[in-house]
Amino acid sequence: MDDDLIELKKKIENFKNKDLHKNVKIGDKNSNFSFAFKISVDFVATIIVSILIGIGLDKIFSTKPIFFLIFLIFGLAAAFMNIYRTVLNIEKHNKEK
């Protein structure tokens, strides 16, 4: 049992020390796809979550479109801010290169 725990701890330490991004390079085809996928998922997820919050608040307070519209606008703004931050991080990473 102790040997198993020691082996598990070694595996965890090796995983923590492993550089997970060493094979991914900016400008690589897979990297570009991953950034596009990240941007699209962030965009859609942010809007969906904000809409669901708005619908939930509308049901709680019995106000049909008010919170839905408010959180839709907030969700769109947050989604575009996420895209902007992601693009800035990509540009910053490319400049360091």
Steps between C-alpha positions, in 0.01 A plus 500: 500500500780743586675420173184589310475832680865581434458412134185715479680795660785463249252499211326809635831684539607402148171626363529830690854553372414409143481792258159449345538774240844420365366338182247773421640796309322818403444493127473123498188366327379318812571804714296726273214254511517485878492879531203520262321228694573674831369832372181347361429293812566799728269716288211255492533384861508854637185596314314180593585531869394864512173423322426218743566731795263757348226243440541368854468847650197570281331187636588585860372859481224438240638761261496354152760660274676751727777292657531290185579809295729651764705184535501445124668839460741425786576159348574646159727763655681239709538269199661773291726594793613136523581499128689828535707365792577178315614689190719727714659196664568342160658821371708536816620141464588557133699815584704311761594254231 
